[in-house]
Every structure is written in structure tokens, then in C-alpha cells.
Amino acid sequence: MKFHSPLLSGVILRRYKRFLCDIVLDNNNEHVVAHCPNSGSMKGIPLFNSHVMVSYNPLPSRKYQYTLEMVHNGNTWIGINTMYPNSLVEEGIINGTIAELNPYSSIKREVVCSDKSRLDLMVEQRDSICYVEVKNVTLAEGSRALFPDSVTLRGQKHLLELIRLKRSGYRAIMIYVVQRSDCIDMGPAWNIDSEYAEKLVAAVKEGVEAYVYQAEVSPEEITLIRRIPIEIHRTII
């Protein structure tokens, strides 16, 4: 997934009201307010005096013309835009990176699967249907990526929906997209949302498939590059 226009570099001063951040652009020292397209806590991401990249859209209909896209933690770029993982997974299915979903005949987005729930993708494979939910991962401890970064009742609901679909005879998959290159595996964040972690363990026992794909994040493009292991069980230290 290439960016349509060059990103602008800057330094983030703060994030506030969840969806806003103050940034000073490098090219002219202009102070701008940017939209932060991430509703999570963004725990572990340095949001003060860190290098960032922002996109710019001059459409007058936009309230905020700048959008925060990625933050550098001194080691790697971390992609924080939660709007991208669905497109990255779709792109990965089409180009064959996500081998578990090939071959495919069609891909549909935002699929209603009950009167109270919808999932990110529905992939048709010959005569079978597979439902896929996608999550963006930015949190890490050491070399392990963790999800979620805050309690997510919506995420718990999605796991229950995948279990229901699996029991109904469909293939059901949970895909985590790690938008940072400094991790070697991923696991549920037990200390943040134990209910989510327990539901993930239950889902896997029910036959729901869970995969983690790592993205290479750069100011030019974001691309899924590899599958990394997932460890769903709690490690007691």
C-alpha cells in the first residue's frame, strides 16, 4: 500500500481528546493540529517529542487537513492508522502473501453476519465461505507484540461472533496486523484485557484460526511482509 502523495515529517508535541495531536512540521516549523486515526490507548508509543509522519489533504470539507500516520520510537516506524489493516490484508490475499486464504474467488468488505454484528472481510474460496476479522497491533513489550492496548468490548464481541460462525460450519479467521518491524511474535495482552485473552484462547479451541502478519512501515509505503508466530497462552513469570 503506497501513499498517494509524499508524507510530511514533523515532531509530535502531544495527543489529546483521543483523536487530536499537536505537531510541528519540519519543513517550515509550522504548528498544526492533526487527526489521530486510532481510538486505542496507543500505550507504549512515544507521543512527546518523537519523529512522526503525517499526510496532508487540502480538501476544504475536511475539518483537519493533516493526519498522523506513523511514529518513530527510535528504532522503527510504528503505523498507527487503524484504517489501513483491512486494505493491507486484502492486498496480502490478492498478492499471495497471506497463503492461508489462497486461492480465492472474491473478497467482500464490512460484511453483516448477524443483526448485531459485522466483520471486516468475507472471502469466498471455490464453494466455501470464510469470515475474517482484522485487528491493528501497535503495542509491544520487548520483542513481543501485544493486543489489545486497552480493554476492548468490541473485540471480545468479534471473537464470539467468529466462534458462532465456526460452529455454524463456516471457516473463521482472526488476523492481527503488526505495524512495526521490531517484534518476532505476538500474544494477547493478558494484563490489559484478560477477558479478551480468554476469549481468544476459547476461540482457537473452537477451531477459529488466528494468524499474525507483520508489516514493514516506511514513509513511502506499508506492506505485509511475513507471518510471525502467535502465543495465545499466558506466560507466568
N, C-alpha and C positions, 0 to 999 in steps of 0.2 A: 504494500500500500504506500504509494508515493504521495507526498504532499503536493497539492496543485500549484502552490506558489511558495517561494522561499520563506522559511520561518525567520523570525527576528529574535536576536539574543538579548538577554537582559538579566537583571538581578531581582529576585523576589524580596520584598520587604515584609509582607505579612499576608496571611489568609484570614478572612473574616466573613461572617454571615454565611459560612459554609461555601457559597458559590462565588465569592469575590476575592480578588487578591490585588495588592498594590505592587507594581513592577516599575523599575527604572530601566528604560531601553538603553542598550549600549551605544547605538549609533548617534543619538543626539541628547542623551541624558534626560529624555522626556519621561515624566511620571504619568503612568497610565493605570487605569482600573481595568482588569481583565476578568473575564468569566472563567470560573474554575469548574470544568465539566466532570466533577467527581463528588458524589454525595457521601462518600465514606469519610472516616476519620483521617485518612492519609497518615496514619500512625507510622512513625519511622522515617518519613520523608522530610528532609530538611527544608523548612519553609521560611527561613530567615537568612538573608544574605547569601543565598545559593544561586548558582547559574541556572537559568531557565531558557526555554524556547517558547515563543508564542506565535500563533498565527494571527493574521490580520484580514478582516473582511470589512470593506468600507461601505457596505450597503446601509443606507440611511435608516432602514427599517429595524436595524439591529440596535438594541439598547447599549450593548457593549461590543465594540468592534474588535477587541483583542480577546484571544482565548489561550489560556495556559495549556500547553501540550505536553511538556516534559520538564523534569527537574533533574539536575545532576547532583549526585551525592558525594562527589569527589572521586568516585570510582567508575560509575556508569550512569548512563541516562536511564531514567525511570519514566515510562509512559503513563500518564495519569488520566488520559481521556477515556472514559468508560463507554464512549460511543463507538470506539474502534474494534473491540474484540470480536463482535459479530461479523464484521466485514473481514477481519483477519482470518477467522475460522472458515468463512465461506470461500475466501481466496485460497486457503490451505486445502480445502476439499477439492476445489477445481484444479489446482496445480499438482495435486497428489502428495503434498506434504503430510496431510492427515490421512495416512494409509488405511486407517480403520473405517473410513467412510467412502472408500473407493471399491468398485465402481459405483457411480450414482447416476440417476436419470433426471432428477430435478431437485432443486433446493428452494424452499419457501421460508420467508421471514415472518416473525411475530405471529405464530400460529396459535389460534384459540383451540384449546384441547378440552375445556370444560366451561361451564357457565361462570366459573370464578377464577380461571387461570389461563394464562397463555405462556408459551415457551418460545425461545429465541429462533429455533430452526426446526424445520421438518425436512428430512432428507429421504427421498424415495430411491430404493435400490431394487431394480427389477420389480418383483411383486411384493416387496416388503416396505414397511414404513418405519423410520427411525426418528424419534424425537430427541432434540439436543438443546440443552441449556448451557449458556456460556457465561463465565464469570471472569472479571478482570482482577488480576492479582498484582499488588504493589508492595505489600508488607514482606519483610524478611528479617530473620534472626540468624546471624552468621550466614551460612551458605544455603539455608533452607527458606524457601518462600512459604508464606502462611496466608490462609484465607479463613475467615474474613478479618478485616481490620477493625470491625465494630460489630455489635450484635445485629444480626440480620434476620428478622422475622420473615421477610420476603424470600430470602434464600432458603430458609427452612421449608417454607411453603413449596418452593420449586422442587426440593428433594422429595417431598411427599407426593407431589404430582408425578414425578418420574417413577416412583415406586408403584403408584396406581397404574400408570401406563404399562409398566413392565408386567404387572400382574394380569393386565388385560391382553397380553400377548404381543405387545409391541417391543421393539428394541428401544432402549432408553439410555442416553449418554449424557454425562456431565463433563464439560470441557473447561479447564482452567487455563487462562492465557496469562502467563507471567511476563509482564512488560519490563523486564530488566534482565541483564546478562550475567549477574554475579551470583546466581543460585544454581545449585546442582540437583535439587529435588524440592518437593513441596509436601506440605501436610496441613491438616486443619489446625486452626488456632484455638486449641483447647482452652487456654487461659482467658480467651476473649469471649468466645461463644461456644460453650460446651454442648449446648443443645444442638447447634448446627453440626458440630463434630460427631455427636452421637447419631444424628440422623444420616450423616454421610456414611458412617460405618454400617448402619442398618440398610441403607440403600444398596451399598455394594454387596451385602449379604443376600439381598433380594435379587441380585443379578443386574442392577444398574451399573453400567460401565463408567469408570472415572479415568480421565486422561488429563495430563498436564502438558501443554506446549509452551515453549519458551520463545519469546520474540526478541529479535535484535532491534533495538531502538536507536535511531540516529536522527539528526535534524533533516535528513533527506527523505528517509522512509522508515517504515516499521514493517518487519517481515517475520513470520513464523519460521523458525529455523530448525527446531528439533523437539522431539518428545523427551521429557525428563521424568524420572520416577516419582511416584506418589506413595507416601507412607501415611495411611489413614489411622493407624493405631496410636494411642497415647504412649509417649515415652516417659517413664517415671525415673526421675533423677534422684 
